[in-house]
Amino acid sequence: MSTHKIALKDLFNTAVIVAALGYFVDIYDLILFSIVRIPSLRDLGLTPEQITSQGLLLLNVQMIGMLLGGILWGVLGDKKGRIQLLFGSIFLYSLANIANGFVHTIELYALFRFIAGVGLAGELGGGITLVSEIMPKETRGYGTMIVATVGVAGAVLAYYIVEHFDWRNAYFIGGGLGLALLVLRVSVFESGMFNAVKEKNVSRGNFFSLFTNRERFFRYLKCIFIGLPTWYCVGILVTLSPEFAKALNVDGAVSAGRAVMFFYLGLIPGDFLSGLMSQLMRSRRKIILVFLLMNGVAITTYFMSHGMSADSLYYITFFLGFSVGYWAVFVTNAAEQFGTNLRATVATTVPNMARGATVPISIAFTYAASQFGILAGGAIVGALCLAIAFYALFHLNETFGKDLNFEED
């Protein structure tokens, strides 16, 4: 049987479809707060100044929840199984989403954004781990490509839902989608690799073992560092696009919500193409390198958009999204770097550590902008994130076609 036929058959695997839909709902909720931040906080009676400060607080609370949730779900996934991870995470953030639709105080809003963050943290890593382990090693990249490509489309749905419904109903819809997905999850089977390791006398899901071995620790750090440019683009260039547009003398008003939509519209074909190319070129590292180089071009173009129209800046934002479309390959690479007894822990914590890096990146940007101005400060931080990602990539081993049936010592 040809590789093409094997890949086509595996793309219709129930686990691939359900993991893709789970990530779709995950991204919907992850992006939803950024889109409804202003109308929801205004509805709660906050002043424009409070909307900015409390909005950042809520975003940071959600990110802290994701950092803690990444560890929680990763350990659970290695100790109890990939299926329990996926069930638990989507159930938690679906309930938190519904609760967010009922809040009338900033304190409750923060509490439920934290809980949602904890729940959201498990979806991508759990799905990628399960798909990587159940598919043939030569074709698993096609499966993770589908998961990421379908998943990031959730951001586009979030934008259109907010265009047609108020912010409370947008949260209810997200929670309802997640609970509906739980019904589909019943038909998904556990990974055979996990079941085999469960019978062995080996330590599973020991998060701290990532820090007790020097080589393993730096391998883990390098997996995280490759993702830094993605969250620099999301957290700085896209989130603050109205402020950058003003500094660049862009002609016309720029909406952060619209910039988010264009960024994720670019991410969809980017994720698809990076996953496809990594299979055709039989390499994860080469494809990540190509996309990092494109990201450097996209960031440079962004900072050279002086006097352009608002639409032109949106098109550049689309290119920014496309250039960080190596996200699926990035998470797949992390999952493939580690043994079965730590794979869910790594695949779940790595993307959330990269997302959490938004906090130090934003602190670095705030300092650089205060010293050199918003444009120069933004460019400096962007160049630093890219340099770290390039260094990490060049010091990681290729994982394409690697046999994943092994354990960490």
Secondary structure, 3 states (H helix, E strand, C coil): CCHHHHHHHHHCCHHHHHHHHHHHHHHHHHHHHHHHHHHHHHHCCCCHHHHHHHHHHHHHHHHHHHHHHHHHHHHHHHHCCHHHHHHHHHHHHHHHHHHHCCCCCHHHHHHHHHHHHHHHCCHHHHHHHHHHHHCCCCCHHHHHHHHHHHHHHHHHHHHHHHHHCCHHHHHHHHHHHHHHHHHHHCCCCCCHHHHHHHCCCCCCCCHHHHCCCHHHHHHHHHHHHCCHHHHHHHHHHHCCHHHHHHHCCCECCCCHHHHHHHHHHHHHHHHHHHHHHHHHCCCCHHHHHHHHHHHHHHHHHHHCCCCCEHHHHHHHHHHHHHHCCCHHHHHHHHHHHCCCCCHHHHHHHHHHHHHHCHHHHHHHHHHHHHHHCHHHHHHHHHHHHHHHHHHHHHCCCCCCCCCCCCCCC
